[in-house]
Amino acid sequence: MAIWKRLKKFDPEKEKELRNQIEAEGGLEKGDGLAMVLSALLVFLPAALLALGVIVLIAFLFFG
């Protein structure tokens, strides 16, 4: 599969470098985790509801 060729292998050194870079730029603030969770919900929830709506609509068309 082509997708496995694109994925990068986990590199602990790069992770450490990224963490150091985040800390050098001021780090994460107290409410950043909550903000990330809420923004993820705002992005994924409408798409998931739309997909569910399409599935239900197709089920209604087939089973009346």
Legacy VTK file of the C-alpha trace (Angstrom):
# vtk DataFile Version 3.0
C-alpha trace
ASCII
DATASET POLYDATA
POINTS 64 float
0.000 0.000 0.000
1.214 3.447 -0.895
0.096 5.050 2.379
2.640 3.087 4.425
5.479 4.478 2.319
4.428 8.047 3.119
4.258 7.608 6.873
7.366 8.598 8.759
8.799 6.345 11.414
8.714 7.512 15.017
11.868 9.360 15.932
12.336 10.117 19.656
15.008 12.663 18.818
12.606 14.663 16.630
9.941 14.484 19.331
12.397 15.863 21.881
13.385 18.618 19.451
9.734 19.542 18.870
9.025 19.646 22.611
12.055 21.891 23.139
10.893 24.173 20.344
7.421 24.481 21.902
8.948 25.274 25.283
11.312 27.834 23.727
8.357 29.655 22.184
6.552 29.906 25.508
5.019 26.463 25.855
1.360 25.644 26.124
-0.890 27.705 28.347
-3.376 26.384 30.884
-6.468 26.447 28.632
-4.804 25.256 25.435
-5.859 21.623 25.875
-9.516 22.550 26.283
-9.304 24.890 23.291
-7.856 22.103 21.135
-10.594 19.668 22.181
-13.361 22.199 21.517
-11.971 23.166 18.134
-11.674 19.495 17.175
-15.339 19.020 18.102
-16.308 22.047 16.019
-14.465 20.599 13.036
-15.354 16.895 13.243
-18.841 16.896 14.772
-20.641 18.591 11.846
-18.948 16.287 9.354
-19.850 13.220 11.425
-23.456 14.373 11.779
-23.675 15.000 8.044
-22.340 11.524 7.286
-24.784 9.993 9.767
-27.624 11.960 8.183
-26.736 10.636 4.743
-26.659 7.070 6.062
-30.067 7.509 7.726
-31.497 9.068 4.553
-30.291 6.132 2.471
-31.752 3.713 5.028
-35.122 5.509 4.818
-35.035 5.306 1.044
-34.372 1.567 1.106
-36.603 0.534 3.996
-39.272 3.229 3.838
LINES 1 65
64 0 1 2 3 4 5 6 7 8 9 10 11 12 13 14 15 16 17 18 19 20 21 22 23 24 25 26 27 28 29 30 31 32 33 34 35 36 37 38 39 40 41 42 43 44 45 46 47 48 49 50 51 52 53 54 55 56 57 58 59 60 61 62 63
